[in-house]
Amino acid sequence: MTKPKPIADVMLAEAEAIVAAAHRLDATHSQRALDMLVACSGKVLVTGVGKSGLVAQKIAASLTSVGLMSVYLNPLDALHGDIGVVRDGDVIIMISNSGETTELLSVIPYMKKRAVKLLGILGKTASSLGDRCDVVLDASVEREASPIDQVPTSSTAVAMAIGDALTVAWMTATGVSVYDFAMNHPAGAIGRRLTLMVHDLMIPRDKLILITADAKLPEVVDALTTQAVGAVLVAHQTQADALGGIITDGDLRRALKRSAPDRWGSLTARDLMTVTPISVTSGAPAIEALTLMERNAKKAVTVLPVIDGSKVVGLIRMHDLVQAGLS
């Protein structure tokens, strides 16, 4: 009985197949394939059968995720109505190890009735599919990583690697930025950090209580308690919509600690507030607000006034930033 290959050996065999394929790829054909994707005026349809179909689904998902509209097209379903998704200007990527996949060959005549381009990622370039594609990329392998050569391992790894290479090359050629990528991944960590803005998470001005600098201690306590956001904003003395200062729960405690109890009755918001608090604008990335809070070395900051120009437009809390998954 043949001793099973260790997992690492199989992975190394697949990696060697990918390296060999990379060195074997024709530069002219590779550039034509990339140019085809860059010039695509429609969408990219990726098709294949069996394991190649699964590779096709992954390539389609990767292209879509970076902003090139792409869908997987099952060739069997295409012959029964789904070919209606094909339009002039589309690019069709065909994945096949044999280059003789019957289902793909059957659908080509109907695809060519539209003004489409065919790109083959094929294990055998000298094949029926190779003859019918506009551009062919060589995805051949010397052998599969399995002791049974018919089990797709190295061949699917190479085809998927070529799909990844096309995706990244298209990103580079078209200047896809981290922000562009994040816009397609709003639920991911990168997406949240780059697309969530302060105005998406802040408590707006109309939901806030602003007190005057002359407000007495009971009014300050009442505002802090009623608002229950950890702070209350103090209006500017001469501009009602501008910020004069902020009083946090911590500011109140520290002021009471340093003042004799018999003076508490004379304390006003002016005595309690921080006059020049750290602030942020509503159009800033929410992650910037979190960074400002975390970088303050003097004292813990858990709330920031949101100021546009000189106008108070809201308040943002660390609680909301953490809840949004930014920490």
Contacts in CASP RR format, 6 or more apart in sequence:
PFRMAT RR
TARGET T0000
AUTHOR 0000-0000-0000
METHOD contacts of the structure
MODEL  1
MTKPKPIADVMLAEAEAIVAAAHRLDATHSQRALDMLVACSGKVLVTGVG
KSGLVAQKIAASLTSVGLMSVYLNPLDALHGDIGVVRDGDVIIMISNSGE
TTELLSVIPYMKKRAVKLLGILGKTASSLGDRCDVVLDASVEREASPIDQ
VPTSSTAVAMAIGDALTVAWMTATGVSVYDFAMNHPAGAIGRRLTLMVHD
LMIPRDKLILITADAKLPEVVDALTTQAVGAVLVAHQTQADALGGIITDG
DLRRALKRSAPDRWGSLTARDLMTVTPISVTSGAPAIEALTLMERNAKKA
VTVLPVIDGSKVVGLIRMHDLVQAGLS
2 147 0 8 1.000
5 145 0 8 1.000
5 147 0 8 1.000
10 145 0 8 1.000
10 146 0 8 1.000
10 153 0 8 1.000
13 145 0 8 1.000
13 153 0 8 1.000
13 154 0 8 1.000
14 145 0 8 1.000
14 153 0 8 1.000
14 154 0 8 1.000
14 157 0 8 1.000
17 141 0 8 1.000
17 142 0 8 1.000
17 145 0 8 1.000
17 154 0 8 1.000
17 155 0 8 1.000
17 157 0 8 1.000
17 158 0 8 1.000
18 157 0 8 1.000
18 158 0 8 1.000
18 161 0 8 1.000
20 141 0 8 1.000
20 142 0 8 1.000
21 138 0 8 1.000
21 139 0 8 1.000
21 140 0 8 1.000
21 141 0 8 1.000
21 158 0 8 1.000
21 161 0 8 1.000
21 162 0 8 1.000
22 161 0 8 1.000
22 165 0 8 1.000
24 138 0 8 1.000
24 140 0 8 1.000
25 137 0 8 1.000
25 138 0 8 1.000
25 162 0 8 1.000
26 138 0 8 1.000
29 135 0 8 1.000
29 136 0 8 1.000
29 137 0 8 1.000
29 138 0 8 1.000
30 137 0 8 1.000
32 134 0 8 1.000
32 135 0 8 1.000
33 119 0 8 1.000
33 135 0 8 1.000
33 137 0 8 1.000
33 166 0 8 1.000
34 166 0 8 1.000
34 169 0 8 1.000
34 170 0 8 1.000
34 173 0 8 1.000
36 91 0 8 1.000
36 117 0 8 1.000
36 119 0 8 1.000
36 134 0 8 1.000
36 135 0 8 1.000
37 44 0 8 1.000
37 68 0 8 1.000
37 91 0 8 1.000
37 119 0 8 1.000
37 166 0 8 1.000
37 170 0 8 1.000
38 170 0 8 1.000
38 173 0 8 1.000
38 174 0 8 1.000
40 68 0 8 1.000
40 89 0 8 1.000
40 90 0 8 1.000
40 91 0 8 1.000
40 117 0 8 1.000
41 89 0 8 1.000
42 69 0 8 1.000
42 87 0 8 1.000
42 89 0 8 1.000
42 90 0 8 1.000
42 91 0 8 1.000
43 69 0 8 1.000
43 70 0 8 1.000
43 71 0 8 1.000
43 87 0 8 1.000
43 90 0 8 1.000
43 91 0 8 1.000
44 60 0 8 1.000
44 63 0 8 1.000
44 68 0 8 1.000
44 69 0 8 1.000
44 70 0 8 1.000
44 71 0 8 1.000
44 90 0 8 1.000
44 91 0 8 1.000
44 92 0 8 1.000
44 93 0 8 1.000
45 60 0 8 1.000
45 70 0 8 1.000
45 71 0 8 1.000
45 72 0 8 1.000
45 73 0 8 1.000
45 85 0 8 1.000
45 86 0 8 1.000
45 90 0 8 1.000
45 91 0 8 1.000
45 92 0 8 1.000
45 93 0 8 1.000
46 56 0 8 1.000
46 57 0 8 1.000
46 59 0 8 1.000
46 60 0 8 1.000
46 63 0 8 1.000
46 70 0 8 1.000
46 71 0 8 1.000
46 72 0 8 1.000
46 73 0 8 1.000
46 92 0 8 1.000
46 93 0 8 1.000
46 95 0 8 1.000
47 53 0 8 1.000
47 56 0 8 1.000
47 72 0 8 1.000
47 73 0 8 1.000
47 74 0 8 1.000
47 75 0 8 1.000
47 78 0 8 1.000
47 92 0 8 1.000
47 93 0 8 1.000
47 94 0 8 1.000
47 95 0 8 1.000
47 104 0 8 1.000
47 107 0 8 1.000
48 55 0 8 1.000
48 56 0 8 1.000
48 74 0 8 1.000
48 75 0 8 1.000
48 94 0 8 1.000
48 95 0 8 1.000
48 96 0 8 1.000
48 101 0 8 1.000
48 103 0 8 1.000
48 104 0 8 1.000
49 75 0 8 1.000
49 76 0 8 1.000
49 96 0 8 1.000
49 101 0 8 1.000
49 103 0 8 1.000
49 104 0 8 1.000
51 152 0 8 1.000
51 156 0 8 1.000
52 95 0 8 1.000
52 96 0 8 1.000
52 97 0 8 1.000
52 101 0 8 1.000
52 152 0 8 1.000
52 156 0 8 1.000
52 159 0 8 1.000
53 72 0 8 1.000
53 74 0 8 1.000
53 95 0 8 1.000
54 156 0 8 1.000
55 95 0 8 1.000
55 156 0 8 1.000
55 159 0 8 1.000
55 160 0 8 1.000
56 72 0 8 1.000
56 93 0 8 1.000
56 95 0 8 1.000
57 72 0 8 1.000
58 160 0 8 1.000
59 70 0 8 1.000
59 93 0 8 1.000
59 95 0 8 1.000
59 160 0 8 1.000
59 163 0 8 1.000
59 164 0 8 1.000
59 166 0 8 1.000
59 167 0 8 1.000
60 70 0 8 1.000
60 71 0 8 1.000
60 72 0 8 1.000
61 70 0 8 1.000
61 72 0 8 1.000
62 163 0 8 1.000
62 164 0 8 1.000
62 167 0 8 1.000
63 69 0 8 1.000
63 70 0 8 1.000
63 166 0 8 1.000
63 167 0 8 1.000
63 170 0 8 1.000
64 70 0 8 1.000
64 71 0 8 1.000
64 184 0 8 1.000
65 181 0 8 1.000
65 184 0 8 1.000
65 185 0 8 1.000
66 167 0 8 1.000
66 170 0 8 1.000
66 171 0 8 1.000
66 176 0 8 1.000
66 180 0 8 1.000
66 181 0 8 1.000
66 184 0 8 1.000
67 176 0 8 1.000
67 180 0 8 1.000
67 184 0 8 1.000
68 167 0 8 1.000
68 170 0 8 1.000
71 85 0 8 1.000
73 82 0 8 1.000
73 83 0 8 1.000
73 85 0 8 1.000
73 86 0 8 1.000
73 92 0 8 1.000
74 82 0 8 1.000
75 101 0 8 1.000
75 103 0 8 1.000
75 104 0 8 1.000
75 106 0 8 1.000
75 107 0 8 1.000
76 103 0 8 1.000
78 86 0 8 1.000
78 107 0 8 1.000
78 110 0 8 1.000
79 103 0 8 1.000
79 106 0 8 1.000
79 107 0 8 1.000
79 110 0 8 1.000
83 107 0 8 1.000
83 110 0 8 1.000
83 111 0 8 1.000
86 92 0 8 1.000
86 111 0 8 1.000
86 114 0 8 1.000
86 116 0 8 1.000
87 114 0 8 1.000
88 114 0 8 1.000
88 115 0 8 1.000
88 116 0 8 1.000
89 114 0 8 1.000
89 115 0 8 1.000
89 116 0 8 1.000
89 117 0 8 1.000
90 114 0 8 1.000
90 116 0 8 1.000
90 117 0 8 1.000
91 116 0 8 1.000
91 117 0 8 1.000
91 118 0 8 1.000
91 119 0 8 1.000
92 111 0 8 1.000
92 116 0 8 1.000
92 117 0 8 1.000
92 118 0 8 1.000
92 119 0 8 1.000
93 119 0 8 1.000
93 120 0 8 1.000
93 121 0 8 1.000
94 101 0 8 1.000
94 104 0 8 1.000
94 118 0 8 1.000
94 119 0 8 1.000
94 120 0 8 1.000
94 121 0 8 1.000
94 122 0 8 1.000
94 129 0 8 1.000
94 133 0 8 1.000
95 120 0 8 1.000
95 121 0 8 1.000
95 122 0 8 1.000
95 159 0 8 1.000
96 104 0 8 1.000
96 120 0 8 1.000
96 121 0 8 1.000
96 122 0 8 1.000
96 123 0 8 1.000
96 127 0 8 1.000
96 129 0 8 1.000
97 122 0 8 1.000
97 123 0 8 1.000
97 124 0 8 1.000
97 139 0 8 1.000
97 152 0 8 1.000
97 155 0 8 1.000
97 156 0 8 1.000
97 159 0 8 1.000
98 123 0 8 1.000
98 124 0 8 1.000
98 127 0 8 1.000
99 122 0 8 1.000
99 123 0 8 1.000
99 124 0 8 1.000
99 127 0 8 1.000
99 128 0 8 1.000
99 129 0 8 1.000
99 130 0 8 1.000
100 124 0 8 1.000
100 127 0 8 1.000
100 128 0 8 1.000
100 129 0 8 1.000
101 129 0 8 1.000
104 129 0 8 1.000
105 128 0 8 1.000
105 129 0 8 1.000
105 132 0 8 1.000
108 118 0 8 1.000
108 129 0 8 1.000
108 132 0 8 1.000
111 118 0 8 1.000
112 118 0 8 1.000
117 134 0 8 1.000
117 135 0 8 1.000
118 132 0 8 1.000
118 133 0 8 1.000
118 134 0 8 1.000
118 135 0 8 1.000
119 133 0 8 1.000
119 134 0 8 1.000
119 135 0 8 1.000
119 136 0 8 1.000
119 137 0 8 1.000
120 129 0 8 1.000
120 130 0 8 1.000
120 133 0 8 1.000
120 135 0 8 1.000
120 136 0 8 1.000
120 137 0 8 1.000
121 137 0 8 1.000
121 139 0 8 1.000
121 159 0 8 1.000
121 162 0 8 1.000
121 163 0 8 1.000
122 129 0 8 1.000
122 130 0 8 1.000
122 133 0 8 1.000
122 136 0 8 1.000
122 137 0 8 1.000
122 138 0 8 1.000
122 139 0 8 1.000
122 140 0 8 1.000
123 138 0 8 1.000
123 139 0 8 1.000
123 140 0 8 1.000
123 141 0 8 1.000
123 155 0 8 1.000
123 159 0 8 1.000
124 130 0 8 1.000
124 140 0 8 1.000
125 136 0 8 1.000
125 138 0 8 1.000
125 140 0 8 1.000
130 136 0 8 1.000
137 162 0 8 1.000
139 155 0 8 1.000
139 158 0 8 1.000
139 159 0 8 1.000
139 162 0 8 1.000
140 155 0 8 1.000
140 158 0 8 1.000
141 154 0 8 1.000
141 155 0 8 1.000
141 158 0 8 1.000
143 149 0 8 1.000
143 154 0 8 1.000
144 150 0 8 1.000
144 151 0 8 1.000
144 152 0 8 1.000
144 153 0 8 1.000
144 154 0 8 1.000
144 155 0 8 1.000
145 153 0 8 1.000
145 154 0 8 1.000
145 157 0 8 1.000
146 153 0 8 1.000
170 176 0 8 1.000
178 190 0 8 1.000
178 194 0 8 1.000
179 194 0 8 1.000
179 195 0 8 1.000
181 190 0 8 1.000
181 191 0 8 1.000
182 190 0 8 1.000
182 191 0 8 1.000
182 193 0 8 1.000
182 194 0 8 1.000
182 195 0 8 1.000
183 191 0 8 1.000
183 194 0 8 1.000
183 195 0 8 1.000
185 191 0 8 1.000
186 192 0 8 1.000
186 195 0 8 1.000
189 325 0 8 1.000
192 324 0 8 1.000
192 325 0 8 1.000
192 326 0 8 1.000
193 285 0 8 1.000
193 287 0 8 1.000
193 326 0 8 1.000
194 285 0 8 1.000
194 287 0 8 1.000
196 285 0 8 1.000
196 286 0 8 1.000
196 287 0 8 1.000
196 324 0 8 1.000
196 326 0 8 1.000
197 282 0 8 1.000
197 283 0 8 1.000
197 284 0 8 1.000
197 285 0 8 1.000
197 286 0 8 1.000
198 280 0 8 1.000
198 281 0 8 1.000
198 282 0 8 1.000
198 283 0 8 1.000
198 284 0 8 1.000
198 285 0 8 1.000
198 286 0 8 1.000
198 288 0 8 1.000
198 289 0 8 1.000
198 306 0 8 1.000
198 316 0 8 1.000
199 282 0 8 1.000
199 283 0 8 1.000
199 306 0 8 1.000
199 313 0 8 1.000
200 286 0 8 1.000
201 286 0 8 1.000
201 316 0 8 1.000
201 320 0 8 1.000
201 321 0 8 1.000
201 324 0 8 1.000
202 282 0 8 1.000
202 306 0 8 1.000
202 313 0 8 1.000
202 314 0 8 1.000
202 315 0 8 1.000
202 316 0 8 1.000
202 320 0 8 1.000
203 229 0 8 1.000
203 314 0 8 1.000
203 315 0 8 1.000
203 316 0 8 1.000
203 317 0 8 1.000
203 320 0 8 1.000
204 313 0 8 1.000
204 314 0 8 1.000
205 312 0 8 1.000
205 313 0 8 1.000
205 314 0 8 1.000
208 227 0 8 1.000
208 229 0 8 1.000
208 233 0 8 1.000
208 312 0 8 1.000
208 314 0 8 1.000
208 315 0 8 1.000
209 223 0 8 1.000
209 226 0 8 1.000
209 227 0 8 1.000
209 232 0 8 1.000
209 233 0 8 1.000
210 232 0 8 1.000
210 233 0 8 1.000
210 234 0 8 1.000
210 235 0 8 1.000
210 240 0 8 1.000
210 312 0 8 1.000
211 219 0 8 1.000
211 220 0 8 1.000
211 223 0 8 1.000
211 232 0 8 1.000
211 233 0 8 1.000
211 234 0 8 1.000
211 235 0 8 1.000
211 269 0 8 1.000
212 234 0 8 1.000
212 235 0 8 1.000
212 237 0 8 1.000
212 269 0 8 1.000
213 234 0 8 1.000
213 235 0 8 1.000
213 237 0 8 1.000
213 244 0 8 1.000
213 268 0 8 1.000
213 269 0 8 1.000
213 270 0 8 1.000
213 273 0 8 1.000
214 268 0 8 1.000
214 269 0 8 1.000
214 270 0 8 1.000
215 223 0 8 1.000
215 234 0 8 1.000
215 268 0 8 1.000
215 269 0 8 1.000
216 265 0 8 1.000
216 267 0 8 1.000
216 268 0 8 1.000
217 264 0 8 1.000
217 265 0 8 1.000
217 267 0 8 1.000
217 268 0 8 1.000
217 272 0 8 1.000
219 269 0 8 1.000
220 232 0 8 1.000
220 247 0 8 1.000
220 252 0 8 1.000
220 269 0 8 1.000
220 272 0 8 1.000
221 252 0 8 1.000
223 232 0 8 1.000
224 230 0 8 1.000
224 231 0 8 1.000
224 232 0 8 1.000
224 247 0 8 1.000
224 249 0 8 1.000
224 252 0 8 1.000
229 303 0 8 1.000
229 315 0 8 1.000
229 317 0 8 1.000
230 248 0 8 1.000
230 249 0 8 1.000
230 302 0 8 1.000
230 303 0 8 1.000
230 317 0 8 1.000
231 246 0 8 1.000
231 247 0 8 1.000
231 248 0 8 1.000
231 249 0 8 1.000
231 303 0 8 1.000
231 315 0 8 1.000
232 246 0 8 1.000
232 247 0 8 1.000
233 243 0 8 1.000
233 244 0 8 1.000
233 245 0 8 1.000
233 246 0 8 1.000
233 305 0 8 1.000
233 312 0 8 1.000
233 315 0 8 1.000
234 243 0 8 1.000
234 244 0 8 1.000
234 245 0 8 1.000
234 246 0 8 1.000
234 247 0 8 1.000
234 269 0 8 1.000
234 270 0 8 1.000
234 273 0 8 1.000
235 241 0 8 1.000
235 242 0 8 1.000
235 243 0 8 1.000
235 244 0 8 1.000
235 312 0 8 1.000
236 242 0 8 1.000
236 243 0 8 1.000
236 244 0 8 1.000
237 244 0 8 1.000
239 310 0 8 1.000
241 310 0 8 1.000
241 311 0 8 1.000
241 312 0 8 1.000
242 310 0 8 1.000
242 311 0 8 1.000
242 312 0 8 1.000
243 277 0 8 1.000
243 279 0 8 1.000
243 305 0 8 1.000
243 307 0 8 1.000
243 310 0 8 1.000
243 312 0 8 1.000
244 273 0 8 1.000
244 275 0 8 1.000
245 273 0 8 1.000
245 274 0 8 1.000
245 275 0 8 1.000
245 276 0 8 1.000
245 277 0 8 1.000
245 305 0 8 1.000
246 273 0 8 1.000
246 274 0 8 1.000
246 277 0 8 1.000
246 303 0 8 1.000
246 305 0 8 1.000
247 269 0 8 1.000
247 272 0 8 1.000
247 273 0 8 1.000
247 274 0 8 1.000
248 274 0 8 1.000
248 302 0 8 1.000
248 303 0 8 1.000
251 272 0 8 1.000
251 273 0 8 1.000
251 274 0 8 1.000
252 272 0 8 1.000
255 267 0 8 1.000
255 271 0 8 1.000
255 272 0 8 1.000
256 264 0 8 1.000
259 267 0 8 1.000
259 271 0 8 1.000
277 304 0 8 1.000
277 305 0 8 1.000
278 292 0 8 1.000
278 293 0 8 1.000
278 296 0 8 1.000
278 301 0 8 1.000
278 304 0 8 1.000
279 304 0 8 1.000
279 305 0 8 1.000
279 306 0 8 1.000
279 307 0 8 1.000
280 288 0 8 1.000
280 289 0 8 1.000
280 292 0 8 1.000
280 304 0 8 1.000
280 305 0 8 1.000
280 306 0 8 1.000
280 307 0 8 1.000
280 316 0 8 1.000
281 306 0 8 1.000
281 307 0 8 1.000
281 308 0 8 1.000
281 309 0 8 1.000
282 306 0 8 1.000
282 308 0 8 1.000
282 313 0 8 1.000
282 314 0 8 1.000
283 308 0 8 1.000
286 316 0 8 1.000
286 321 0 8 1.000
286 324 0 8 1.000
286 326 0 8 1.000
287 321 0 8 1.000
287 326 0 8 1.000
289 304 0 8 1.000
289 316 0 8 1.000
289 321 0 8 1.000
290 318 0 8 1.000
290 321 0 8 1.000
290 326 0 8 1.000
290 327 0 8 1.000
292 301 0 8 1.000
292 304 0 8 1.000
293 301 0 8 1.000
293 302 0 8 1.000
293 304 0 8 1.000
293 318 0 8 1.000
293 321 0 8 1.000
301 318 0 8 1.000
302 317 0 8 1.000
302 318 0 8 1.000
302 319 0 8 1.000
303 315 0 8 1.000
303 316 0 8 1.000
303 317 0 8 1.000
303 318 0 8 1.000
304 315 0 8 1.000
304 316 0 8 1.000
305 312 0 8 1.000
305 314 0 8 1.000
305 315 0 8 1.000
306 312 0 8 1.000
306 313 0 8 1.000
306 314 0 8 1.000
306 315 0 8 1.000
306 316 0 8 1.000
307 313 0 8 1.000
321 327 0 8 1.000
END
